[in-house]
Amino acid sequence: MKPLSEDDIREALSTLDGWKLVDAGNARGIEKVFATGNFLKGLAFVTKVAVLAEHADHHPDVMLSYPRVKLTLTTHEAGGLTEKDFKLAGEIDAL
């Protein structure tokens, strides 16, 4: 799977609410912080994200800290952002 071009990334990012481009180690990624209100709600949200991620066989980096959850998506094997990242981001936003 090849990473998306800069134009494709900008276009895909414009369809999402609140996601931003970040440096995800050795690749570009997208990241969003979700306000969950408290630790238990954050943990429940992470569990829902985990189910989506398993079905997609695409797993975000997750940081759970009261009262928010930060998710970062990148396709490590492609060395950057792919359609998989934006598809999963949209599914996460729909939770």
JORAPE-V829837 format. One record per backbone hydrogen bond with DSSP energy under -0.5 kcal/mol. CO is the residue of the C=O (numbers start at 1). NH is the residue of the N-H. If there is no record, write none. Layout:
BEGIN
co,nh
CO,NH
CO,NH
END
This chain:
BEGIN
co,nh
5,9
6,10
7,11
8,12
9,13
10,14
12,15
13,16
16,18
20,31
22,24
22,29
23,25
24,26
27,24
29,22
30,73
31,20
32,34
32,71
33,35
34,36
34,69
36,38
38,42
39,43
40,44
41,45
42,46
43,47
44,48
45,49
46,50
47,51
48,52
49,53
50,54
51,55
52,56
53,57
53,58
61,72
63,65
63,70
65,68
67,36
67,37
68,65
69,34
69,71
70,63
71,32
72,61
73,30
74,76
75,78
75,79
75,80
76,79
80,75
81,4
82,85
82,86
83,87
84,88
85,89
86,90
87,91
88,92
89,93
90,94
92,95
END
